[in-house]
Amino acid sequence: MRKSILIILTLSLLLAACDKTPKYEIKADIEGADGVIFDLKVVDGNELVAIDSAISKNNSFTMKGSVDYPRVVYLEARNTDHRSTFYLENSRVRLKGILDSLDYVEVQGSKIQDDYISLSDTIQPYGLQYMGFVNQYQIAQQGMDAMKMTEFENKADSVYKIIIDIQENFVRENPTSFFAPTILVSLINYLDTEEIEELVVNLDPDVAATPIIMNLKDNIIKTRQVSIGQKAPDFTLNDPDGNPVSLYSKVGVKLLLVDFWAGWCGPCRQENPNVVSVYNDYKRKGFDVFGVSLDRSRDEWVKAIADDKLDWTHVSDLQYWNNEAARLYSINSIPANFLLDENGIIIARNLRGEDLYNKVRDILQ
């Protein structure tokens, strides 16, 4: 009997010693959630997949498990519209909140969540300033005041560049933060490929091994194929009437702007008047636009074209972010554009507002 007990104790100790997998423990106090089932989900491909669940008793519940790396998770109250998004790592995490405002839940114990909040707090005043200038621009646009439009557009662009610099500096100064990959993905359309590669190289090896950075490295390879100096890849999509139109059928004018946008995209709609201005002033001198929409609804797409007076060729496959051309050109955010010369060579990319106008003017004047 003693020998059996000794064997059992030994096996228990061995099993405990072998279980060194880092784990998370979520303890939540959610007011108004007694009896509610909560699901913890992560993004897997294009779907949200549950990795844990718990029922709240006396407005509290606990979840335990492990994640391969710190990542965004979604906490959903089952059969409701209440959801919270936060960063989870293998640590003790405490959640405090109210069911009816679950998206404002307080998160403690996650370093990556702390990084997110810190950066958000730093950017917030600039974001408010940026939106203020955008609103002033829209007021000036309604009043047809070109001088004021230019003034507020330039101010908005200046503030936006500060926001980009803040994010870039965060990645540079925090190479061990698992929040850095999220920032890097958002910067890919605003920094040169070489700058993105430099930031990736400087990341801590554990951070660099996350799927988001591995995908980013693949994206960098694709991005090189559509960098300045490369010949733009051809593609064919349908116009609003269902007729196939290839990019190369439009190449040959002195300057062609391949413009990725969508009717649902607010920043795209704000930028459209600038593109219209360049088009109207230089279409007779050899400038044209080839619009590629990431819309899902044909009606919304066609309405936006009419409302914004976009009098050039438009194509789409109505596949949202799975748009064939967007994937070919490594588009991660919109608006995005590529300026081609008469031979289809990319000579500039992501030009907006005054920068686009000046570039076209300098070449065609």
N, C-alpha and C positions, 0 to 999 in steps of 0.2 A: 504493500500500500504506500509506504514511504517513498519507494522507488518510483511509483506511478505519479505521485504528487510532485516529486522532484522533476520528472520528465515534463509534466504539464507546465510547471513554473518556468523551466528552461525554455520550452517552446514559446511561451508567452513573452518572455524577455527578448528572445530572438526576433519574434515578429514585430515587437514594439521598436526594437533597434533598427530593423530593416525599413520601417515605415517613416522615412525621413522626407517624404514629399512635402514641400511647402504647401500650406493650406490657408484658405481665407475663412474667416468667421464673421458673418454679418449679424449684428444684433440690431433690430429695428423697433422703434417705438413710433407707431403711426396712429395718431388720434383719429377716431371714427372708423377704425378698420377692424373692429372685433368680428371674427368669423370670416373675414375676407381671405381668399387664397391669393398668394402672390407668386408670380413666376419671374425667375431671373433668366434673361435671354441674351444671346450674343448674335452677331451677324455671321452667318455661314453662307458664303456665296451671295445670293440675292434674297436670302430668307433670314428671318429671325427664328432662332432655335433655342428652346428652353434647356438650360443646363441645371436648374435647381427650382424647387418650389417649396412653399411652406404655408401653413394656415395660421392666421393671426389669432391669438387668444389673449383676451384682455388688452387688445390693441398692440400686442408685441409678438414678434416671431424671431427665429434664429435660422440661419442657413449656414451650412459648412460644406466646403469642397475645395477645389484647387483650380487655378487657371495656369495655362502654360506660360503666360507672360501678362503683364499689366495691360488691360484693355478696356474699351468702352463696353458697358453692360446696360441693359434696359430692365428696370424693375416695373412690372405691370401688375395692376390689381385686376385679377381675372374677371371677365365679363363686364368690365367698365372701360371708360376712356382714360382712366388715370394711369399715368406713366411717369417714371423718373429715369433720367440718364445720368450715369456717373462713371468714373474710372475706378476699376476694381483691381486690386493686386492681392497677393497672398499675405494678408495681414489681418489684424482685428479691426473691423470697420463698424462704426456706429452710425445709424441713420435715425434722424428725428424729423418728424414732419406731421402734416395733416393730410388725410386721404384726399380731400377735395382740392388740394393744391400740391399734389405729390411731386410735380415738376420742380418745386422749390424746396425739396427735402434737404436737410443739413447733413453733410457727409464729413465724418471725422475718422482719421486713422489711415487714409490713403494718401501717400506722398504725391502720386501723380495727380490726384484730384486737387491737392494743395497747389501744385504747379499750375494747373489749369485756372484755378480761381485767382492766383497771384497775377498771371499774365492777363486774364480778363479784366481785373481791376486796373491794371496799368493802361490797357488799351481803351477802356470804357470812355474816359473823357474825350479822347481823340475821335472815337466812334460817334459820340454825340455831336462833336464839332463838325465832323464830316457830314452827318445827316442834316445838320443845320444849313450848311453850304448847299447841299443838294436841294433842300427845300427852297432856298433863296434862288437857286438856278431855275427851278421849275416856275416860280413866281415871275421871274424875269422873262422866261420863255413864253408864258401866257401873255405877258405884256409886250412881246416882240421887241424887247430891249436887248439888242445884240451885245452892247458894251457890258451890261451887267451880267449877261449870260457868260461871257468870256471871263469876267472877273471872278464869279463864283465857281466856275468850272476849274479855273486855275487854283483857287484856294482849296477846293475839294481834293484835287489831285495832289497838292502839296501835303495835305493832312494824311491822305491815303498812303503816300510814300513813307511818312513817319510810322504809320501802323506796320507797313511791310518791314521797315528797318527794325522796329521793336521785336517783331517775330523772328527775324533773322538773327538778331543779337541773342535772343533767348536760346535758340538752338546752338549757337556758337558757344555760349557761356554755360550751357547745361547739357553736355554730351551724355551724361548718365541718366537723364530724365526720359522716362518712357512716354512722356507727353511730346517730346521732340519729333517723333515720326509723324504725328498728326499735323504739326505745324509745317513740317517739310512738304507734305503732300499739298497743303494749301498754298505753298510758295512756288510750286513748280512752274506756274504760268507767269510768274512775276520776276524770277531770277534766271540768269543765264544757266545753261546746262552745266557749265564748268563750276559755277558757284554752288549749285545743288550738289554736285559730286564732291566738292571740297567739304561741305557740311556733312555729307554722308560718311566720308572717310574719317572724319574726326569724332564720329559717334563711338560710344563705348561698345565693345564687341557684343555684349548681351542685347543692347538696344538695336544694334545693326542686324542682329539675327532675327528680329521680329518679322512676321509675314508682311507687314505694311512696308517695311524698308526693302525687303526682298523684291516685292512687287514694284517698288519705286525704282530699284536698280534696273529691272526689266524695262520699266517705262522710260528710263534715261536712254537706254539703247534705242528704243523706238523714237524718242524725241530727237536723237541725233539725226535720224533720217528725215526730219522735217525742220532742221535747224537752218539758220541763215547760210546761204551759199549752196544749199541742196536743191535739186529739182523736185518740185512738189509732186507727190504721188497722185496718180489719176484715180478717180472713182466716178461711179455713175449712180445717181439716185433719181427718183421721180419728182417732177414739178407738181404743183397743186392739182393739175388736171390729169395726173397719172402718166405723163409722158416722161420717159427716161432721158436724162440730160447728163452728159459727162462734163467733168471739170475741164478737160482738154478741149472740149468744143468751144470753150470761152477763152482759153489761153490764146494770146496773139495780139491783144490790145497792148498798149504801152504799159499800163499798170492794171492789175486785176487784184481786187481785195476779196479773199476767201473769208467770209464772215460767219463764224459760228455763234448762234444765238437761239432764243426761243421766246414765244409769246408769253410764257409764264415767268420769264426771267426779268425781274425789276431792273437790275443794273443794265441789262441789254436794252431794255426799252428806253432807259435814260440816255444811253449812248446813241441810239438810232438817229436822233436829230442831227448829231454831229456827222454821221456817215452820210445822211441825206444832204447836208450842206456841201460836203466835199463832192459828192456825186453830181449835184446840180451845177456846181461851179466848174467841174473838170471833165464831165462826161463827153463833151465835144472835143476835148484835147487828148482823149485816149484813156480815160479812167473808167473802169467798170467794177461792179460788185457781183459776187456770186454768193448768195445767202444760203447757209446750211442750217436748217432748224432742228433742234433737239426736242421739238414738241411731241406730244402723244395724241393730241386731238387735231384733226384737220381743220375743224371749224375755228378753233382757237388760233391756230397758225394763220389761216387765211384772214381772219378778222384783224390780227395784229399787223399783218402786211398792209391791209387797207387803212387801218387807223393811223399807222406811222408813216404812210405814204412812201413805202419802200418799192420804188419803181424799177426794180432790176430782177434778174433771174433768181428764183428760189427753188430749192430742192429739200427733200426730207424722206426718211423711211418711217417716220413717226414711232421710233423705237426709243425715245427718251435718251438716257445715257448710254444705251446700247447702240446708238446710231453708228452705222458702219463707218462713215467718214470720220466721226469724232474719235472712234477707236483707232483708226488708221493714223490720225494726226495727234494721238495721245492727248486728247482734250480732257482735262480734269475739272475745269471751271469755265463758265462763260459769263460775259462775252470773251471771245478769243478770235484773233484774226491773223492772216498771213498775207503779206503784200508780195505779189509776183510780178516779175518783169515780163516782157513780151515772149521770152523763151520758157516761161514757167519756172524760173529760178526764184527761190525765196530770198527777198532782199531786206525784209523787215517783218516783225511779228508783234502782235499785241500792242498796236498803236491805237491810242484813244485821243478823242478831243482834238486839242490844238496840235499835239504831236502828229496825228494822222494828217491833219490839214497841211501842216508845214512840210511834211515829207513829200506829199503828193505835189504840192505847189513847187517845191524846190526842183523836182524832177521834170515837171510838165510846163513850167512857166517859160 
